[in-house]
């Protein structure tokens, strides 16, 4: 058995390699950007690649490569069930509706007329999002009908950059004021007003659709639950100051008592339906205090959950102690190879 791993600094691949070295697992470093990658995988049983939604090359072809390798009979992480909806909020809307899972009501329109007709008949505020983006990027509150119509006109004309320059600067200012970044962060934010990211330059503008979600008031945090195989862990994320968004706040709570176990139960149930290797579920609470899903992903920052005090199994038994979810990725993959 040999596992191919695409290495990138400061992501899951560091821990996958570490696990292989500690457990004498035969592995091979590969370059998924190489035009001969399929040939390079001929002597391997599996491919693991922590591809990223903010790397334009990954967005271009990572899913297609992974699905092709999987179609050829090799095991991959992430596989199709795990990642086809990654960084695609539109795809997730249809997935949640088809599965009948509890999620925040979402509305997508592909013509300006249909969007404006709906805006004229609905209530506000609503949350406007682009289909891609994480850390609360590309997420704005349409407080009034006028603001929603403005978003819609832009969506069907010039469109939206994948990089929100003013939003990035405001985020840097907020983090500096909160003592979570040094002062130089503001200077970086100012610089980005004039120099867009490589992703924004290469990816093009988002347009031709509008996406709105119901705004659920009185949520001062969200709950993230991560399911990897038959285990789950999570944290509470406190909203940014004077903001409705929790993602990207860097204000986290990891104690078990902070996690509503109804979220853990729902995450396990949905993950079984998805048959996913790894899913990060973001929950808020509706006006009846029931947990509902905002969106999902297959990955996150590699070190973020090292502070978790333990994890749950599928029966909601809690096991205290440190753990390494990236080790679970490779252990579960090895298990499927052996099967």
C-alpha positions, 0 to 999 in steps of 0.5 A, spaced: 500 500 500 502 506 498 499 513 499 500 519 494 500 526 498 500 533 495 504 537 500 503 544 502 505 548 508 501 549 513 495 545 511 493 538 513 498 535 508 503 536 514 500 532 519 498 526 514 506 526 512 507 526 520 502 520 521 505 516 515 512 517 518 510 515 525 506 509 523 511 506 517 506 507 512 508 507 505 507 514 502 509 518 496 510 526 495 506 528 488 505 535 485 498 535 483 499 541 478 504 537 474 501 535 467 503 528 468 500 527 475 495 521 473 502 517 471 505 519 477 499 516 481 500 509 477 504 506 483 499 508 488 493 506 492 490 513 494 491 520 493 490 525 499 490 533 497 488 539 501 486 543 496 484 550 497 478 555 495 483 561 495 488 558 490 485 559 483 489 553 480 485 549 485 479 552 484 480 550 476 481 543 477 482 540 483 475 537 484 476 534 477 482 531 478 480 528 485 474 525 481 477 522 475 482 519 480 476 516 484 473 514 478 479 510 476 478 506 482 483 509 487 481 512 494 482 519 495 481 524 500 477 528 499 472 524 495 466 526 491 461 525 496 465 529 501 467 535 496 463 536 490 459 542 494 465 545 497 465 552 497 459 552 493 453 555 497 448 554 491 450 547 490 449 546 498 442 550 497 439 544 493 443 539 497 440 541 503 433 541 500 433 535 496 435 531 503 430 535 507 435 537 513 434 543 517 437 549 514 436 557 513 431 558 508 435 560 501 433 563 495 437 564 488 435 567 482 438 567 475 435 573 472 434 580 474 426 580 473 425 574 477 430 577 483 426 583 483 419 581 483 421 576 489 425 582 493 418 586 492 414 581 495 419 579 501 421 582 508 427 584 510 433 584 512 436 578 508 443 576 508 446 577 501 452 572 499 456 570 493 456 562 492 464 562 494 468 565 500 469 563 507 471 567 513 465 571 512 468 574 506 462 576 500 457 576 506 453 582 507 446 584 510 441 587 505 437 591 511 432 594 506 429 593 499 433 598 496 439 595 498 437 588 496 435 591 489 442 595 489 446 588 490 441 585 484 443 590 479 450 589 480 450 582 480 447 582 473 451 588 470 459 589 473 458 583 478 462 582 484 470 581 485 472 575 489 476 579 493 472 585 497 477 590 498 473 595 503 471 589 507 478 586 508 480 593 510 475 593 515 476 586 518 483 588 519 481 594 523 477 590 527 482 585 529 487 590 530 483 594 535 481 587 538 488 586 539 488 580 535 493 583 530 499 588 530 498 595 527 501 592 521 495 589 519 491 595 517 497 597 513 496 591 509 489 592 509 490 599 505 495 596 501 490 591 498 485 597 496 490 598 490 493 591 489 488 585 489 489 578 491 492 573 485 486 569 486 481 575 485 486 577 479 485 570 476 478 568 477 474 573 474 468 577 477 462 573 480 455 575 476 449 572 473 445 570 479 443 573 486 443 569 493 439 571 499 438 567 506 433 569 511 436 573 516 435 570 523 435 575 529 438 574 536 444 570 534 450 572 537 454 566 536 454 560 531 456 553 533 461 549 528 461 541 529 466 537 525 464 530 523 470 525 521 468 518 520 464 516 526 467 522 531 465 529 532 468 535 535 466 543 535 467 550 538 462 556 539 464 562 535 462 569 538 460 574 533 464 580 531 463 586 535 457 590 532 456 585 527 451 579 525 457 574 523 461 569 527 465 566 522 472 570 522 471 573 528 477 569 532 473 569 538 472 562 540 469 557 545 472 550 546 469 547 552 464 542 551 458 546 555 459 551 550 456 546 544 449 545 544 449 537 543 443 537 538 448 540 533 452 534 534 446 529 533 444 533 527 451 533 524 452 526 525 445 524 522 446 529 516 453 526 515 451 519 514 446 521 509 452 525 505 456 519 506 462 524 507 469 523 510 469 530 513 464 535 514 464 542 517 457 544 519 456 551 521 449 552 525 445 558 528 438 557 531 432 559 529 426 563 532 424 557 536 431 556 538 432 550 533 439 549 530 439 550 523 445 549 518 448 555 515 453 552 510 458 546 510 465 545 508 470 539 508 476 543 511 479 548 515 485 551 518 489 545 520 491 548 527 484 551 529 481 545 533 487 543 537 484 546 543 478 542 543 478 538 550 475 532 547 470 529 541 463 525 541 462 518 538 455 517 534 452 515 540 454 522 543 458 519 548 464 524 550 471 522 550 476 527 554 483 528 551 487 531 545 486 528 538 488 529 531 483 529 526 488 529 520 490 522 523 483 520 523 483 522 515 488 517 513 486 512 518 479 512 515 482 512 508 487 506 510 481 502 512 477 503 506 483 501 502 484 494 506 476 493 505 
